Amino acid sequence: MVRIRLKKVGAKKKPFYRIIVADQRASQKGSFIEQIGTYDPKPEKPLVNIDENKFIEWIKKGAQPSDSVKQITGSMGLMDKINAS
C-alpha cells in the first residue's frame, strides 16, 4: 500500500521533515516515490509547505495519509477539500 508520511531529515534536536509518498514497507530513511512538501515544527507557528494538487492527486489514486500527515493537512483544511469533492 502507498502511504503519504513524514521523513525526518533534520539533525538531532532540530527536527525537519519532508512529506513524501512511499511504499508502506519502505523504512523511514529509505526510498520514496515522490516528495510533495516539507514540515518544520520548530517555529512558534509550524511551517508547512505542501503541493496541494499533488497531495489531492495521490489521495485520489488511493494513497493513505499517516496519522501525523492527516493532522497536519487537517489543520490546513486540505482534508476538508478532499471530503467535499
PDB file of N, CA, C and O in Angstrom:
ATOM      1  N   MET A   1       0.847  -1.171   0.000  1.00  0.00           N
ATOM      2  CA  MET A   1       0.000   0.000   0.000  1.00  0.00           C
ATOM      3  C   MET A   1       0.896   1.240   0.000  1.00  0.00           C
ATOM      4  O   MET A   1       1.971   1.235   0.601  1.00  0.00           O
ATOM      5  N   VAL A   2       0.461   2.272  -0.659  1.00  0.00           N
ATOM      6  CA  VAL A   2       1.197   3.532  -0.737  1.00  0.00           C
ATOM      7  C   VAL A   2       0.701   4.452   0.369  1.00  0.00           C
ATOM      8  O   VAL A   2      -0.503   4.594   0.583  1.00  0.00           O
ATOM      9  N   ARG A   3       1.657   5.083   1.078  1.00  0.00           N
ATOM     10  CA  ARG A   3       1.326   5.971   2.185  1.00  0.00           C
ATOM     11  C   ARG A   3       1.937   7.350   1.952  1.00  0.00           C
ATOM     12  O   ARG A   3       2.989   7.482   1.327  1.00  0.00           O
ATOM     13  N   ILE A   4       1.266   8.359   2.458  1.00  0.00           N
ATOM     14  CA  ILE A   4       1.816   9.710   2.495  1.00  0.00           C
ATOM     15  C   ILE A   4       2.249   9.908   3.936  1.00  0.00           C
ATOM     16  O   ILE A   4       1.425   9.858   4.849  1.00  0.00           O
ATOM     17  N   ARG A   5       3.548  10.135   4.144  1.00  0.00           N
ATOM     18  CA  ARG A   5       4.064  10.192   5.509  1.00  0.00           C
ATOM     19  C   ARG A   5       5.226  11.171   5.608  1.00  0.00           C
ATOM     20  O   ARG A   5       5.640  11.776   4.619  1.00  0.00           O
ATOM     21  N   LEU A   6       5.744  11.310   6.834  1.00  0.00           N
ATOM     22  CA  LEU A   6       6.858  12.207   7.090  1.00  0.00           C
ATOM     23  C   LEU A   6       8.172  11.451   7.039  1.00  0.00           C
ATOM     24  O   LEU A   6       8.258  10.297   7.459  1.00  0.00           O
ATOM     25  N   LYS A   7       9.196  12.117   6.519  1.00  0.00           N
ATOM     26  CA  LYS A   7      10.551  11.571   6.504  1.00  0.00           C
ATOM     27  C   LYS A   7      11.435  12.581   7.210  1.00  0.00           C
ATOM     28  O   LYS A   7      11.562  13.720   6.760  1.00  0.00           O
ATOM     29  N   LYS A   8      12.054  12.170   8.324  1.00  0.00           N
ATOM     30  CA  LYS A   8      12.884  13.085   9.098  1.00  0.00           C
ATOM     31  C   LYS A   8      14.221  13.294   8.405  1.00  0.00           C
ATOM     32  O   LYS A   8      14.902  12.333   8.050  1.00  0.00           O
ATOM     33  N   VAL A   9      14.591  14.553   8.214  1.00  0.00           N
ATOM     34  CA  VAL A   9      15.878  14.880   7.595  1.00  0.00           C
ATOM     35  C   VAL A   9      16.663  15.871   8.448  1.00  0.00           C
ATOM     36  O   VAL A   9      17.779  16.236   8.078  1.00  0.00           O
ATOM     37  N   GLY A  10      16.124  16.310   9.561  1.00  0.00           N
ATOM     38  CA  GLY A  10      16.796  17.278  10.412  1.00  0.00           C
ATOM     39  C   GLY A  10      17.834  16.631  11.311  1.00  0.00           C
ATOM     40  O   GLY A  10      17.903  15.408  11.426  1.00  0.00           O
ATOM     41  N   ALA A  11      18.635  17.465  11.940  1.00  0.00           N
ATOM     42  CA  ALA A  11      19.656  16.992  12.870  1.00  0.00           C
ATOM     43  C   ALA A  11      19.033  16.692  14.236  1.00  0.00           C
ATOM     44  O   ALA A  11      17.847  16.926  14.468  1.00  0.00           O
ATOM     45  N   LYS A  12      19.868  16.170  15.122  1.00  0.00           N
ATOM     46  CA  LYS A  12      19.399  15.857  16.470  1.00  0.00           C
ATOM     47  C   LYS A  12      18.931  17.145  17.156  1.00  0.00           C
ATOM     48  O   LYS A  12      19.640  18.152  17.140  1.00  0.00           O
ATOM     49  N   LYS A  13      17.764  17.112  17.742  1.00  0.00           N
ATOM     50  CA  LYS A  13      17.121  18.232  18.438  1.00  0.00           C
ATOM     51  C   LYS A  13      16.769  19.402  17.514  1.00  0.00           C
ATOM     52  O   LYS A  13      16.428  20.483  17.993  1.00  0.00           O
ATOM     53  N   LYS A  14      16.847  19.201  16.212  1.00  0.00           N
ATOM     54  CA  LYS A  14      16.424  20.206  15.229  1.00  0.00           C
ATOM     55  C   LYS A  14      15.603  19.499  14.160  1.00  0.00           C
ATOM     56  O   LYS A  14      16.062  19.345  13.028  1.00  0.00           O
ATOM     57  N   PRO A  15      14.396  19.068  14.506  1.00  0.00           N
ATOM     58  CA  PRO A  15      13.625  18.282  13.548  1.00  0.00           C
ATOM     59  C   PRO A  15      13.186  19.086  12.329  1.00  0.00           C
ATOM     60  O   PRO A  15      12.838  20.262  12.430  1.00  0.00           O
ATOM     61  N   PHE A  16      13.212  18.436  11.203  1.00  0.00           N
ATOM     62  CA  PHE A  16      12.701  18.971   9.946  1.00  0.00           C
ATOM     63  C   PHE A  16      12.248  17.763   9.144  1.00  0.00           C
ATOM     64  O   PHE A  16      12.959  16.760   9.084  1.00  0.00           O
ATOM     65  N   TYR A  17      11.089  17.841   8.533  1.00  0.00           N
ATOM     66  CA  TYR A  17      10.517  16.686   7.861  1.00  0.00           C
ATOM     67  C   TYR A  17      10.169  17.000   6.416  1.00  0.00           C
ATOM     68  O   TYR A  17       9.820  18.131   6.078  1.00  0.00           O
ATOM     69  N   ARG A  18      10.268  15.993   5.578  1.00  0.00           N
ATOM     70  CA  ARG A  18       9.744  16.067   4.220  1.00  0.00           C
ATOM     71  C   ARG A  18       8.457  15.256   4.199  1.00  0.00           C
ATOM     72  O   ARG A  18       8.373  14.202   4.829  1.00  0.00           O
ATOM     73  N   ILE A  19       7.464  15.741   3.484  1.00  0.00           N
ATOM     74  CA  ILE A  19       6.221  14.985   3.301  1.00  0.00           C
ATOM     75  C   ILE A  19       6.401  14.218   2.006  1.00  0.00           C
ATOM     76  O   ILE A  19       6.547  14.811   0.938  1.00  0.00           O
ATOM     77  N   ILE A  20       6.391  12.891   2.105  1.00  0.00           N
ATOM     78  CA  ILE A  20       6.702  12.053   0.956  1.00  0.00           C
ATOM     79  C   ILE A  20       5.600  11.042   0.694  1.00  0.00           C
ATOM     80  O   ILE A  20       4.764  10.766   1.554  1.00  0.00           O
ATOM     81  N   VAL A  21       5.621  10.500  -0.513  1.00  0.00           N
ATOM     82  CA  VAL A  21       4.761   9.385  -0.895  1.00  0.00           C
ATOM     83  C   VAL A  21       5.691   8.185  -1.004  1.00  0.00           C
ATOM     84  O   VAL A  21       6.660   8.219  -1.762  1.00  0.00           O
ATOM     85  N   ALA A  22       5.403   7.122  -0.253  1.00  0.00           N
ATOM     86  CA  ALA A  22       6.294   5.965  -0.222  1.00  0.00           C
ATOM     87  C   ALA A  22       5.500   4.690  -0.026  1.00  0.00           C
ATOM     88  O   ALA A  22       4.355   4.712   0.427  1.00  0.00           O
ATOM     89  N   ASP A  23       6.125   3.585  -0.372  1.00  0.00           N
ATOM     90  CA  ASP A  23       5.534   2.282  -0.104  1.00  0.00           C
ATOM     91  C   ASP A  23       5.536   2.079   1.412  1.00  0.00           C
ATOM     92  O   ASP A  23       6.483   2.471   2.093  1.00  0.00           O
ATOM     93  N   GLN A  24       4.501   1.484   1.923  1.00  0.00           N
ATOM     94  CA  GLN A  24       4.350   1.283   3.358  1.00  0.00           C
ATOM     95  C   GLN A  24       5.498   0.463   3.940  1.00  0.00           C
ATOM     96  O   GLN A  24       5.869   0.656   5.098  1.00  0.00           O
ATOM     97  N   ARG A  25       6.059  -0.444   3.155  1.00  0.00           N
ATOM     98  CA  ARG A  25       7.100  -1.339   3.656  1.00  0.00           C
ATOM     99  C   ARG A  25       8.487  -0.705   3.669  1.00  0.00           C
ATOM    100  O   ARG A  25       9.404  -1.267   4.266  1.00  0.00           O
ATOM    101  N   ALA A  26       8.666   0.441   3.032  1.00  0.00           N
ATOM    102  CA  ALA A  26       9.965   1.114   2.998  1.00  0.00           C
ATOM    103  C   ALA A  26      10.271   1.716   4.368  1.00  0.00           C
ATOM    104  O   ALA A  26       9.362   2.149   5.077  1.00  0.00           O
ATOM    105  N   SER A  27      11.558   1.743   4.738  1.00  0.00           N
ATOM    106  CA  SER A  27      11.943   2.295   6.029  1.00  0.00           C
ATOM    107  C   SER A  27      11.785   3.812   6.011  1.00  0.00           C
ATOM    108  O   SER A  27      11.624   4.421   4.954  1.00  0.00           O
ATOM    109  N   GLN A  28      11.835   4.413   7.204  1.00  0.00           N
ATOM    110  CA  GLN A  28      11.648   5.856   7.315  1.00  0.00           C
ATOM    111  C   GLN A  28      12.720   6.611   6.541  1.00  0.00           C
ATOM    112  O   GLN A  28      12.432   7.643   5.935  1.00  0.00           O
ATOM    113  N   LYS A  29      13.925   6.121   6.552  1.00  0.00           N
ATOM    114  CA  LYS A  29      15.024   6.779   5.837  1.00  0.00           C
ATOM    115  C   LYS A  29      15.243   6.159   4.459  1.00  0.00           C
ATOM    116  O   LYS A  29      16.203   6.509   3.774  1.00  0.00           O
ATOM    117  N   GLY A  30      14.379   5.257   4.051  1.00  0.00           N
ATOM    118  CA  GLY A  30      14.555   4.538   2.796  1.00  0.00           C
ATOM    119  C   GLY A  30      14.043   5.288   1.584  1.00  0.00           C
ATOM    120  O   GLY A  30      13.838   6.501   1.616  1.00  0.00           O
ATOM    121  N   SER A  31      13.844   4.541   0.524  1.00  0.00           N
ATOM    122  CA  SER A  31      13.425   5.137  -0.743  1.00  0.00           C
ATOM    123  C   SER A  31      11.976   5.623  -0.679  1.00  0.00           C
ATOM    124  O   SER A  31      11.187   5.185   0.158  1.00  0.00           O
ATOM    125  N   PHE A  32      11.657   6.536  -1.585  1.00  0.00           N
ATOM    126  CA  PHE A  32      10.300   7.061  -1.671  1.00  0.00           C
ATOM    127  C   PHE A  32       9.961   7.320  -3.120  1.00  0.00           C
ATOM    128  O   PHE A  32      10.850   7.380  -3.969  1.00  0.00           O
ATOM    129  N   ILE A  33       8.682   7.473  -3.410  1.00  0.00           N
ATOM    130  CA  ILE A  33       8.207   7.677  -4.771  1.00  0.00           C
ATOM    131  C   ILE A  33       8.316   9.148  -5.166  1.00  0.00           C
ATOM    132  O   ILE A  33       8.837   9.474  -6.233  1.00  0.00           O
ATOM    133  N   GLU A  34       7.819  10.037  -4.296  1.00  0.00           N
ATOM    134  CA  GLU A  34       7.801  11.458  -4.632  1.00  0.00           C
ATOM    135  C   GLU A  34       7.755  12.289  -3.361  1.00  0.00           C
ATOM    136  O   GLU A  34       7.125  11.900  -2.377  1.00  0.00           O
ATOM    137  N   GLN A  35       8.424  13.435  -3.387  1.00  0.00           N
ATOM    138  CA  GLN A  35       8.343  14.392  -2.293  1.00  0.00           C
ATOM    139  C   GLN A  35       7.295  15.430  -2.662  1.00  0.00           C
ATOM    140  O   GLN A  35       7.357  16.021  -3.740  1.00  0.00           O
ATOM    141  N   ILE A  36       6.325  15.657  -1.764  1.00  0.00           N
ATOM    142  CA  ILE A  36       5.263  16.599  -2.094  1.00  0.00           C
ATOM    143  C   ILE A  36       5.226  17.811  -1.164  1.00  0.00           C
ATOM    144  O   ILE A  36       4.388  18.695  -1.340  1.00  0.00           O
ATOM    145  N   GLY A  37       6.125  17.866  -0.174  1.00  0.00           N
ATOM    146  CA  GLY A  37       6.134  19.031   0.698  1.00  0.00           C
ATOM    147  C   GLY A  37       7.145  18.915   1.823  1.00  0.00           C
ATOM    148  O   GLY A  37       7.910  17.954   1.905  1.00  0.00           O
ATOM    149  N   THR A  38       7.126  19.941   2.704  1.00  0.00           N
ATOM    150  CA  THR A  38       8.005  19.969   3.868  1.00  0.00           C
ATOM    151  C   THR A  38       7.217  20.411   5.091  1.00  0.00           C
ATOM    152  O   THR A  38       6.157  21.027   4.980  1.00  0.00           O
ATOM    153  N   TYR A  39       7.766  20.078   6.278  1.00  0.00           N
ATOM    154  CA  TYR A  39       7.132  20.441   7.547  1.00  0.00           C
ATOM    155  C   TYR A  39       8.225  20.784   8.541  1.00  0.00           C
ATOM    156  O   TYR A  39       9.103  19.966   8.813  1.00  0.00           O
ATOM    157  N   ASP A  40       8.172  21.995   9.086  1.00  0.00           N
ATOM    158  CA  ASP A  40       9.136  22.450  10.091  1.00  0.00           C
ATOM    159  C   ASP A  40       8.374  22.753  11.375  1.00  0.00           C
ATOM    160  O   ASP A  40       7.696  23.777  11.453  1.00  0.00           O
ATOM    161  N   PRO A  41       8.469  21.879  12.394  1.00  0.00           N
ATOM    162  CA  PRO A  41       7.687  22.069  13.619  1.00  0.00           C
ATOM    163  C   PRO A  41       8.311  23.035  14.623  1.00  0.00           C
ATOM    164  O   PRO A  41       7.670  23.351  15.626  1.00  0.00           O
ATOM    165  N   LYS A  42       9.525  23.516  14.397  1.00  0.00           N
ATOM    166  CA  LYS A  42      10.241  24.303  15.399  1.00  0.00           C
ATOM    167  C   LYS A  42       9.707  25.715  15.631  1.00  0.00           C
ATOM    168  O   LYS A  42       9.596  26.107  16.793  1.00  0.00           O
ATOM    169  N   PRO A  43       9.369  26.502  14.617  1.00  0.00           N
ATOM    170  CA  PRO A  43       8.898  27.872  14.903  1.00  0.00           C
ATOM    171  C   PRO A  43       7.626  27.864  15.754  1.00  0.00           C
ATOM    172  O   PRO A  43       6.972  26.832  15.899  1.00  0.00           O
ATOM    173  N   GLU A  44       7.285  29.029  16.313  1.00  0.00           N
ATOM    174  CA  GLU A  44       6.068  29.114  17.128  1.00  0.00           C
ATOM    175  C   GLU A  44       4.852  28.647  16.340  1.00  0.00           C
ATOM    176  O   GLU A  44       4.009  27.908  16.850  1.00  0.00           O
ATOM    177  N   LYS A  45       4.778  29.086  15.101  1.00  0.00           N
ATOM    178  CA  LYS A  45       3.725  28.589  14.211  1.00  0.00           C
ATOM    179  C   LYS A  45       4.423  27.668  13.204  1.00  0.00           C
ATOM    180  O   LYS A  45       5.149  28.152  12.335  1.00  0.00           O
ATOM    181  N   PRO A  46       4.218  26.363  13.305  1.00  0.00           N
ATOM    182  CA  PRO A  46       4.920  25.429  12.409  1.00  0.00           C
ATOM    183  C   PRO A  46       4.717  25.778  10.933  1.00  0.00           C
ATOM    184  O   PRO A  46       3.627  26.166  10.514  1.00  0.00           O
ATOM    185  N   LEU A  47       5.786  25.632  10.162  1.00  0.00           N
ATOM    186  CA  LEU A  47       5.745  25.941   8.735  1.00  0.00           C
ATOM    187  C   LEU A  47       5.448  24.681   7.940  1.00  0.00           C
ATOM    188  O   LEU A  47       6.138  23.671   8.082  1.00  0.00           O
ATOM    189  N   VAL A  48       4.422  24.742   7.108  1.00  0.00           N
ATOM    190  CA  VAL A  48       4.047  23.625   6.246  1.00  0.00           C
ATOM    191  C   VAL A  48       3.985  24.123   4.813  1.00  0.00           C
ATOM    192  O   VAL A  48       3.239  25.048   4.493  1.00  0.00           O
ATOM    193  N   ASN A  49       4.778  23.497   3.956  1.00  0.00           N
ATOM    194  CA  ASN A  49       4.735  23.780   2.522  1.00  0.00           C
ATOM    195  C   ASN A  49       4.364  22.476   1.842  1.00  0.00           C
ATOM    196  O   ASN A  49       5.109  21.499   1.914  1.00  0.00           O
ATOM    197  N   ILE A  50       3.221  22.455   1.185  1.00  0.00           N
ATOM    198  CA  ILE A  50       2.782  21.224   0.527  1.00  0.00           C
ATOM    199  C   ILE A  50       2.155  21.573  -0.815  1.00  0.00           C
ATOM    200  O   ILE A  50       1.436  22.564  -0.941  1.00  0.00           O
ATOM    201  N   ASP A  51       2.433  20.756  -1.800  1.00  0.00           N
ATOM    202  CA  ASP A  51       1.834  20.920  -3.119  1.00  0.00           C
ATOM    203  C   ASP A  51       0.437  20.296  -3.045  1.00  0.00           C
ATOM    204  O   ASP A  51       0.285  19.075  -3.096  1.00  0.00           O
ATOM    205  N   GLU A  52      -0.571  21.152  -2.926  1.00  0.00           N
ATOM    206  CA  GLU A  52      -1.940  20.678  -2.715  1.00  0.00           C
ATOM    207  C   GLU A  52      -2.429  19.810  -3.866  1.00  0.00           C
ATOM    208  O   GLU A  52      -3.119  18.815  -3.642  1.00  0.00           O
ATOM    209  N   ASN A  53      -2.077  20.176  -5.102  1.00  0.00           N
ATOM    210  CA  ASN A  53      -2.537  19.394  -6.250  1.00  0.00           C
ATOM    211  C   ASN A  53      -1.978  17.977  -6.222  1.00  0.00           C
ATOM    212  O   ASN A  53      -2.701  17.014  -6.477  1.00  0.00           O
ATOM    213  N   LYS A  54      -0.689  17.853  -5.912  1.00  0.00           N
ATOM    214  CA  LYS A  54      -0.083  16.524  -5.843  1.00  0.00           C
ATOM    215  C   LYS A  54      -0.671  15.713  -4.696  1.00  0.00           C
ATOM    216  O   LYS A  54      -0.908  14.514  -4.839  1.00  0.00           O
ATOM    217  N   PHE A  55      -0.910  16.372  -3.545  1.00  0.00           N
ATOM    218  CA  PHE A  55      -1.494  15.684  -2.400  1.00  0.00           C
ATOM    219  C   PHE A  55      -2.868  15.119  -2.759  1.00  0.00           C
ATOM    220  O   PHE A  55      -3.150  13.950  -2.496  1.00  0.00           O
ATOM    221  N   ILE A  56      -3.713  15.942  -3.352  1.00  0.00           N
ATOM    222  CA  ILE A  56      -5.064  15.506  -3.724  1.00  0.00           C
ATOM    223  C   ILE A  56      -4.996  14.418  -4.789  1.00  0.00           C
ATOM    224  O   ILE A  56      -5.771  13.462  -4.750  1.00  0.00           O
ATOM    225  N   GLU A  57      -4.069  14.557  -5.745  1.00  0.00           N
ATOM    226  CA  GLU A  57      -3.902  13.554  -6.796  1.00  0.00           C
ATOM    227  C   GLU A  57      -3.526  12.193  -6.209  1.00  0.00           C
ATOM    228  O   GLU A  57      -4.069  11.169  -6.624  1.00  0.00           O
ATOM    229  N   TRP A  58      -2.602  12.175  -5.249  1.00  0.00           N
ATOM    230  CA  TRP A  58      -2.194  10.901  -4.635  1.00  0.00           C
ATOM    231  C   TRP A  58      -3.316  10.292  -3.796  1.00  0.00           C
ATOM    232  O   TRP A  58      -3.469   9.071  -3.765  1.00  0.00           O
ATOM    233  N   ILE A  59      -4.094  11.120  -3.123  1.00  0.00           N
ATOM    234  CA  ILE A  59      -5.237  10.617  -2.346  1.00  0.00           C
ATOM    235  C   ILE A  59      -6.249   9.965  -3.292  1.00  0.00           C
ATOM    236  O   ILE A  59      -6.791   8.902  -2.987  1.00  0.00           O
ATOM    237  N   LYS A  60      -6.501  10.598  -4.430  1.00  0.00           N
ATOM    238  CA  LYS A  60      -7.443  10.033  -5.399  1.00  0.00           C
ATOM    239  C   LYS A  60      -6.931   8.729  -5.990  1.00  0.00           C
ATOM    240  O   LYS A  60      -7.723   7.863  -6.364  1.00  0.00           O
ATOM    241  N   LYS A  61      -5.596   8.582  -6.079  1.00  0.00           N
ATOM    242  CA  LYS A  61      -5.010   7.336  -6.581  1.00  0.00           C
ATOM    243  C   LYS A  61      -5.058   6.217  -5.545  1.00  0.00           C
ATOM    244  O   LYS A  61      -4.789   5.060  -5.868  1.00  0.00           O
ATOM    245  N   GLY A  62      -5.402   6.558  -4.298  1.00  0.00           N
ATOM    246  CA  GLY A  62      -5.540   5.532  -3.268  1.00  0.00           C
ATOM    247  C   GLY A  62      -4.489   5.556  -2.178  1.00  0.00           C
ATOM    248  O   GLY A  62      -4.476   4.669  -1.325  1.00  0.00           O
ATOM    249  N   ALA A  63      -3.604   6.549  -2.179  1.00  0.00           N
ATOM    250  CA  ALA A  63      -2.588   6.647  -1.126  1.00  0.00           C
ATOM    251  C   ALA A  63      -3.268   7.011   0.195  1.00  0.00           C
ATOM    252  O   ALA A  63      -4.201   7.813   0.227  1.00  0.00           O
ATOM    253  N   GLN A  64      -2.787   6.413   1.275  1.00  0.00           N
ATOM    254  CA  GLN A  64      -3.348   6.657   2.598  1.00  0.00           C
ATOM    255  C   GLN A  64      -2.414   7.561   3.393  1.00  0.00           C
ATOM    256  O   GLN A  64      -1.238   7.227   3.540  1.00  0.00           O
ATOM    257  N   PRO A  65      -2.890   8.698   3.915  1.00  0.00           N
ATOM    258  CA  PRO A  65      -2.018   9.550   4.732  1.00  0.00           C
ATOM    259  C   PRO A  65      -1.818   8.937   6.120  1.00  0.00           C
ATOM    260  O   PRO A  65      -2.727   8.315   6.670  1.00  0.00           O
ATOM    261  N   SER A  66      -0.623   9.120   6.676  1.00  0.00           N
ATOM    262  CA  SER A  66      -0.359   8.657   8.034  1.00  0.00           C
ATOM    263  C   SER A  66      -1.125   9.550   9.005  1.00  0.00           C
ATOM    264  O   SER A  66      -1.655  10.588   8.610  1.00  0.00           O
ATOM    265  N   ASP A  67      -1.184   9.151  10.265  1.00  0.00           N
ATOM    266  CA  ASP A  67      -1.916   9.932  11.261  1.00  0.00           C
ATOM    267  C   ASP A  67      -1.340  11.340  11.409  1.00  0.00           C
ATOM    268  O   ASP A  67      -2.088  12.312  11.517  1.00  0.00           O
ATOM    269  N   SER A  68      -0.020  11.447  11.413  1.00  0.00           N
ATOM    270  CA  SER A  68       0.607  12.767  11.564  1.00  0.00           C
ATOM    271  C   SER A  68       0.325  13.651  10.349  1.00  0.00           C
ATOM    272  O   SER A  68       0.077  14.847  10.504  1.00  0.00           O
ATOM    273  N   VAL A  69       0.360  13.084   9.152  1.00  0.00           N
ATOM    274  CA  VAL A  69       0.070  13.872   7.947  1.00  0.00           C
ATOM    275  C   VAL A  69      -1.405  14.265   7.929  1.00  0.00           C
ATOM    276  O   VAL A  69      -1.737  15.372   7.504  1.00  0.00           O
ATOM    277  N   LYS A  70      -2.294  13.386   8.380  1.00  0.00           N
ATOM    278  CA  LYS A  70      -3.719  13.730   8.476  1.00  0.00           C
ATOM    279  C   LYS A  70      -3.926  14.926   9.383  1.00  0.00           C
ATOM    280  O   LYS A  70      -4.705  15.827   9.071  1.00  0.00           O
ATOM    281  N   GLN A  71      -3.224  14.932  10.511  1.00  0.00           N
ATOM    282  CA  GLN A  71      -3.356  16.028  11.462  1.00  0.00           C
ATOM    283  C   GLN A  71      -2.824  17.334  10.872  1.00  0.00           C
ATOM    284  O   GLN A  71      -3.452  18.383  11.016  1.00  0.00           O
ATOM    285  N   ILE A  72      -1.679  17.272  10.214  1.00  0.00           N
ATOM    286  CA  ILE A  72      -1.078  18.476   9.617  1.00  0.00           C
ATOM    287  C   ILE A  72      -1.969  19.026   8.508  1.00  0.00           C
ATOM    288  O   ILE A  72      -2.255  20.223   8.485  1.00  0.00           O
ATOM    289  N   THR A  73      -2.407  18.174   7.596  1.00  0.00           N
ATOM    290  CA  THR A  73      -3.228  18.640   6.476  1.00  0.00           C
ATOM    291  C   THR A  73      -4.635  19.009   6.932  1.00  0.00           C
ATOM    292  O   THR A  73      -5.282  19.861   6.324  1.00  0.00           O
ATOM    293  N   GLY A  74      -5.106  18.376   7.991  1.00  0.00           N
ATOM    294  CA  GLY A  74      -6.415  18.722   8.525  1.00  0.00           C
ATOM    295  C   GLY A  74      -6.439  20.142   9.068  1.00  0.00           C
ATOM    296  O   GLY A  74      -7.431  20.856   8.918  1.00  0.00           O
ATOM    297  N   SER A  75      -5.335  20.551   9.705  1.00  0.00           N
ATOM    298  CA  SER A  75      -5.268  21.910  10.237  1.00  0.00           C
ATOM    299  C   SER A  75      -5.188  22.940   9.110  1.00  0.00           C
ATOM    300  O   SER A  75      -5.554  24.100   9.302  1.00  0.00           O
ATOM    301  N   MET A  76      -4.710  22.521   7.934  1.00  0.00           N
ATOM    302  CA  MET A  76      -4.640  23.413   6.769  1.00  0.00           C
ATOM    303  C   MET A  76      -5.952  23.447   5.996  1.00  0.00           C
ATOM    304  O   MET A  76      -6.163  24.341   5.176  1.00  0.00           O
ATOM    305  N   GLY A  77      -6.829  22.492   6.244  1.00  0.00           N
ATOM    306  CA  GLY A  77      -8.107  22.424   5.541  1.00  0.00           C
ATOM    307  C   GLY A  77      -8.063  21.569   4.282  1.00  0.00           C
ATOM    308  O   GLY A  77      -9.034  21.544   3.525  1.00  0.00           O
ATOM    309  N   LEU A  78      -6.951  20.863   4.039  1.00  0.00           N
ATOM    310  CA  LEU A  78      -6.860  20.027   2.837  1.00  0.00           C
ATOM    311  C   LEU A  78      -7.790  18.814   2.912  1.00  0.00           C
ATOM    312  O   LEU A  78      -8.378  18.423   1.904  1.00  0.00           O
ATOM    313  N   MET A  79      -7.920  18.236   4.065  1.00  0.00           N
ATOM    314  CA  MET A  79      -8.786  17.057   4.193  1.00  0.00           C
ATOM    315  C   MET A  79     -10.240  17.436   3.916  1.00  0.00           C
ATOM    316  O   MET A  79     -11.001  16.631   3.378  1.00  0.00           O
ATOM    317  N   ASP A  80     -10.632  18.671   4.284  1.00  0.00           N
ATOM    318  CA  ASP A  80     -11.992  19.130   4.003  1.00  0.00           C
ATOM    319  C   ASP A  80     -12.223  19.255   2.496  1.00  0.00           C
ATOM    320  O   ASP A  80     -13.301  18.924   2.004  1.00  0.00           O
ATOM    321  N   LYS A  81     -11.198  19.740   1.755  1.00  0.00           N
ATOM    322  CA  LYS A  81     -11.310  19.858   0.308  1.00  0.00           C
ATOM    323  C   LYS A  81     -11.505  18.492  -0.338  1.00  0.00           C
ATOM    324  O   LYS A  81     -12.286  18.351  -1.280  1.00  0.00           O
ATOM    325  N   ILE A  82     -10.801  17.493   0.165  1.00  0.00           N
ATOM    326  CA  ILE A  82     -10.901  16.149  -0.391  1.00  0.00           C
ATOM    327  C   ILE A  82     -12.260  15.543  -0.095  1.00  0.00           C
ATOM    328  O   ILE A  82     -12.875  14.926  -0.964  1.00  0.00           O
ATOM    329  N   ASN A  83     -12.725  15.718   1.131  1.00  0.00           N
ATOM    330  CA  ASN A  83     -14.019  15.166   1.508  1.00  0.00           C
ATOM    331  C   ASN A  83     -15.171  15.850   0.778  1.00  0.00           C
ATOM    332  O   ASN A  83     -16.207  15.227   0.541  1.00  0.00           O
ATOM    333  N   ALA A  84     -15.004  17.119   0.419  1.00  0.00           N
ATOM    334  CA  ALA A  84     -16.044  17.870  -0.282  1.00  0.00           C
ATOM    335  C   ALA A  84     -16.159  17.447  -1.739  1.00  0.00           C
ATOM    336  O   ALA A  84     -17.244  17.501  -2.319  1.00  0.00           O
ATOM    337  N   SER A  85     -15.034  17.020  -2.339  1.00  0.00           N
ATOM    338  CA  SER A  85     -15.098  16.659  -3.760  1.00  0.00           C
ATOM    339  C   SER A  85     -15.391  15.204  -3.981  1.00  0.00           C
ATOM    340  O   SER A  85     -15.474  14.758  -5.125  1.00  0.00           O
TER     341      SER A  85
END
